[in-house]
């Protein structure tokens, strides 16, 4: 199922999977690689205990699975927007129903990358904690994880921003603007 999302991300003819899914997948890959680095660092601990490596690895494995699911959720949220725009708009009542459906779908399409962004940011924080405290032979893996998770956060912020203008609800818009600012701290 997750391979399907990945295949859709690299398929330029599939328009249902975009930057939000790609950003979540970047975070999932980063989490998996960082977990591997933590596990490979247990044999000869560097500045951390084996228990700390184990706890980090466990959390990173969970984040990887959460972000994989998040990549699918992002595609589903985009499809909600497509479906909302496809609603009839012949009468005033239909127009109002359609307008509200677009707003609700846009909120969901911003909420998913918000959650994925925070999960990506947590991966980034754990990777930073491993820097200088992990097996030196794994530096390229760790730095790849760092760049992937950073890219994942930035992509999620852009995805939130892309949906803001359609939300039309002041409280929800403010919520997303605050999340974008918070996600950007120390990242951009």
C-alpha positions, -999 to +999 in steps of 0.1 A: +000+000+000+028+025+008+047+014-022+016+025-042+019+060-028+056+061-036+050+049-071+023+076-076+047+103-063+072+094-091+044+090-117+041+124-133+008+114-149-009+108-116-022+141-103-037+129-070-003+126-052+017+157-047+041+175-025+024+168+007+027+130+002+062+134-010+071+154+021+056+127+044+075+100+025+107+121+029+102+121+066+094+084+067+127+076+049+145+100+072+131+083+103+140+048+090+175+058+083+180+076+116+166+046+134+192+024+116+219+048+127+208+046+163+208+008+162+242+007+146+255+030+173+245+007+202+276-016+199+299+013+207+279+041+223+290+077+217+277+102+243+244+083+247+235+051+265+222+020+249+188+027+265+188+062+248+196+047+214+169+021+219+143+047+229+152+069+199+151+040+175+117+029+188+103+064+184+118+068+150+104+035+138+069+047+150+074+081+133+083+063+101+050+043+101+030+074+111+045+094+082+039+066+057+002+067+068+004+105+066+014+102+029-017+083+022-038+107+042-025+136+022-036+120-010-070+114+005-073+150+016-065+162-019-092+139-033-116+155-008-109+189-024-113+175-059-146+160-049-158+192-033-151+212-064-170+186-085-202+192-065-231+207-085-235+245-084-267+252-104-288+265-075-280+289-046-284+260-022-260+238-042-235+267-044-236+271-006-232+233+000-203+233-025-186+263-009-188+248+026-175+214+013-145+232-003-137+250+029-140+219+050-119+199+025-093+227+024-090+226+062-084+189+061-059+193+033-040+218+056-044+197+087-028+166+073+005+183+063+004+202+096+005+168+114+030+154+090+051+186+094+053+181+132+062+145+128+089+154+103+102+181+127+104+155+155+125+132+132+147+162+125+151+169+163+161+132+169+185+133+140+201+164+155+204+146+188+222+118+171+247+142+154+280+138+172+266+109+192+264+081+168+286+057+149+309+079+127+307+053+099+270+062+096+275+100+091+263+100+054+232+081+065+225+105+094+230+136+072+208+122+045+181+117+072+186+153+084+182+168+050+152+146+042+134+155+074+142+192+069+129+190+034+098+172+047+090+200+071+095+227+045+073+208+020+046+204+046+046+241+054+043+249+017+014+224+015-004+241+044+001+275+028-013+262-006-047+255+011-050+285+033-069+308+009-097+282+005-104+277+043-122+311+048-125+305+085-106+330+107-099+306+136-088+278+113-067+301+092-050+315+123-044+279+136-026+270+103-006+303+102+006+296+137+015+261+128+035+272+098+054+297+119+061+271+146+072+245+121+095+270+105+114+279+137+149+266+134+142+251+100+139+279+075 
